[in-house]
Amino acid sequence: MPAFEFSDRAVEMALINKITQKTRQEKPIPRGRSINELMGRLSLLKK
């Protein structure tokens, strides 16, 4: 078997990995205030 031949399964997995890698999304960078900051502010307002 020549080195350039691959099994069907290997080609299929490589293609699936390539497609799913493009669809993965990074976690969005949180904007604004943190939850802890907002909870602290709320506790000050409740007093």
PyRosetta script that sets phi, psi and omega in degrees:
from pyrosetta import init, pose_from_sequence

init()
pose = pose_from_sequence("MPAFEFSDRAVEMALINKITQKTRQEKPIPRGRSINELMGRLSLLKK")
pose.set_psi(1, 124.4)
pose.set_omega(1, 178.9)
pose.set_phi(2, -65.3)
pose.set_psi(2, 157.1)
pose.set_omega(2, -176.2)
pose.set_phi(3, -66.6)
pose.set_psi(3, -23.8)
pose.set_omega(3, -176.6)
pose.set_phi(4, -84.6)
pose.set_psi(4, -5.3)
pose.set_omega(4, 178.2)
pose.set_phi(5, -87.9)
pose.set_psi(5, 138.1)
pose.set_omega(5, 178.3)
pose.set_phi(6, -126.0)
pose.set_psi(6, 157.6)
pose.set_omega(6, 176.3)
pose.set_phi(7, -71.7)
pose.set_psi(7, 156.2)
pose.set_omega(7, 178.6)
pose.set_phi(8, -58.7)
pose.set_psi(8, -38.3)
pose.set_omega(8, -178.4)
pose.set_phi(9, -64.3)
pose.set_psi(9, -41.3)
pose.set_omega(9, -179.7)
pose.set_phi(10, -65.4)
pose.set_psi(10, -41.2)
pose.set_omega(10, 178.6)
pose.set_phi(11, -65.7)
pose.set_psi(11, -42.6)
pose.set_omega(11, 179.6)
pose.set_phi(12, -61.6)
pose.set_psi(12, -46.1)
pose.set_omega(12, -179.2)
pose.set_phi(13, -66.2)
pose.set_psi(13, -38.0)
pose.set_omega(13, 178.2)
pose.set_phi(14, -63.5)
pose.set_psi(14, -41.0)
pose.set_omega(14, 179.5)
pose.set_phi(15, -67.4)
pose.set_psi(15, -43.5)
pose.set_omega(15, 178.9)
pose.set_phi(16, -62.5)
pose.set_psi(16, -43.9)
pose.set_omega(16, 179.2)
pose.set_phi(17, -62.4)
pose.set_psi(17, -40.2)
pose.set_omega(17, 180.0)
pose.set_phi(18, -64.4)
pose.set_psi(18, -41.7)
pose.set_omega(18, -179.5)
pose.set_phi(19, -68.2)
pose.set_psi(19, -47.2)
pose.set_omega(19, -177.0)
pose.set_phi(20, -69.0)
pose.set_psi(20, -29.3)
pose.set_omega(20, 178.0)
pose.set_phi(21, -64.2)
pose.set_psi(21, -35.0)
pose.set_omega(21, 178.9)
pose.set_phi(22, -71.8)
pose.set_psi(22, -30.2)
pose.set_omega(22, -175.9)
pose.set_phi(23, -86.6)
pose.set_psi(23, -15.3)
pose.set_omega(23, 178.6)
pose.set_phi(24, -66.9)
pose.set_psi(24, 138.4)
pose.set_omega(24, -178.8)
pose.set_phi(25, -116.4)
pose.set_psi(25, 143.9)
pose.set_omega(25, 175.4)
pose.set_phi(26, -73.3)
pose.set_psi(26, 152.4)
pose.set_omega(26, 176.3)
pose.set_phi(27, -65.9)
pose.set_psi(27, 135.2)
pose.set_omega(27, 179.7)
pose.set_phi(28, -65.9)
pose.set_psi(28, 145.7)
pose.set_omega(28, 178.1)
pose.set_phi(29, -74.0)
pose.set_psi(29, 123.4)
pose.set_omega(29, -178.8)
pose.set_phi(30, -63.1)
pose.set_psi(30, 137.5)
pose.set_omega(30, 178.6)
pose.set_phi(31, -114.7)
pose.set_psi(31, 152.5)
pose.set_omega(31, 176.9)
pose.set_phi(32, 84.5)
pose.set_psi(32, -154.3)
pose.set_omega(32, -174.4)
pose.set_phi(33, -84.8)
pose.set_psi(33, 155.8)
pose.set_omega(33, 176.8)
pose.set_phi(34, -81.6)
pose.set_psi(34, 163.3)
pose.set_omega(34, 179.1)
pose.set_phi(35, -61.9)
pose.set_psi(35, -43.0)
pose.set_omega(35, -179.1)
pose.set_phi(36, -61.9)
pose.set_psi(36, -39.3)
pose.set_omega(36, 178.8)
pose.set_phi(37, -64.9)
pose.set_psi(37, -43.0)
pose.set_omega(37, 179.7)
pose.set_phi(38, -67.1)
pose.set_psi(38, -39.4)
pose.set_omega(38, 178.7)
pose.set_phi(39, -65.5)
pose.set_psi(39, -39.1)
pose.set_omega(39, 176.7)
pose.set_phi(40, -63.2)
pose.set_psi(40, -41.8)
pose.set_omega(40, 178.7)
pose.set_phi(41, -64.4)
pose.set_psi(41, -40.3)
pose.set_omega(41, 179.4)
pose.set_phi(42, -64.4)
pose.set_psi(42, -41.7)
pose.set_omega(42, 179.9)
pose.set_phi(43, -65.3)
pose.set_psi(43, -33.6)
pose.set_omega(43, 176.2)
pose.set_phi(44, -66.9)
pose.set_psi(44, -38.9)
pose.set_omega(44, -179.2)
pose.set_phi(45, -70.8)
pose.set_psi(45, -31.1)
pose.set_omega(45, -179.0)
pose.set_phi(46, -71.8)
pose.set_psi(46, -25.7)
pose.set_omega(46, -176.5)
pose.set_phi(47, -70.8)
pose.dump_pdb("model.pdb")
